[in-house]
């Protein structure tokens, strides 16, 4: 599973603690500023991954399309767990 977006974690990573305890990990570097795009200081935008998902590349291009910098995350599904998946 991947969770991605603007998490608005103005209080830092402690706000992610319930997700981290549930087994999610940050897909990119520990500190990855994306906001504001004109002079990034806060890492509000991120991708979280669960077990079975590997990150093959991660980047934050320095382009100003909005007030946040974009996050690009390429990934690979290592295993499908459970029944009823859409995979082979």
N, C-alpha and C positions, 0 to 999 in steps of 0.2 A: 504494500500500500504506500502511496505517496500523498503527502499533504503539502500543498504549496500555496503561497500567497503573502499578503501583507498581514503579519500577525499583530502589529501594533503593540509590541512588547516593550513599551517605554520603561518598564521596571526591570528590564534585563531578562536573562535566561531563566531566572527563578519562576517566571510566569509560564514557562514551558514545562515545568517539573511534572505535572500530571501526564503529559504526553511522553516525556522521557522515561518515567516510571513504567509506562505501558509498553515500552520497548522501542519507541521511535528514536532515531538518531538524526542529527543534522547532516544533510547531504554535502554541504560545502565546508569551507574553513570555519573554525570556531568564531573568528571575528570577521564579519563580511559587511561593511557599511554600504547601505543602499539609499539612505535618506538623509537629507534632501539631495536630489540628483545634482544640483549645482555645486554642492560641497558636502559629500556624504560623510556623516558622522555616526549615524545609528544603523544598526543591522535589523531593520524591521521586516524585510522581505526574505523569505527563506523557503527551503524545501526540506521536509522531514521524510525519512524513509523507514520502513519497517524491515525486519529480517526477511531475507529472500530477495531483496532489491539491492543491486550494486550500482554505484555511481561510476560511470565511465569517463565523464568530464563535467566540469562545473565552471561557470564563468559569470562575471558581472560586467557586461560591456559599458564603457563610459560614454553612453549616448543619452541625450536628454529628450525623452519622449513624453515624460510627465514629471511629477514631483518626486518619483521614485525611479531608481535605476532598474533595468530589467535583470532578471536572473535566468540563466540558461543552464539546464541540468539534463544531461544525457544519462540514461540508465539502462540496466539490463535486469530482466526478471530471472533470478537464479532458479527459483522453484515455485511451482504452483501448489498451494496447500489447500486441503479441503475439497469438497465436492461441489459440483455445479459451476465451475469456472468456465470462462469463455475460451480458454486456451485448448490446445490439442491434448 
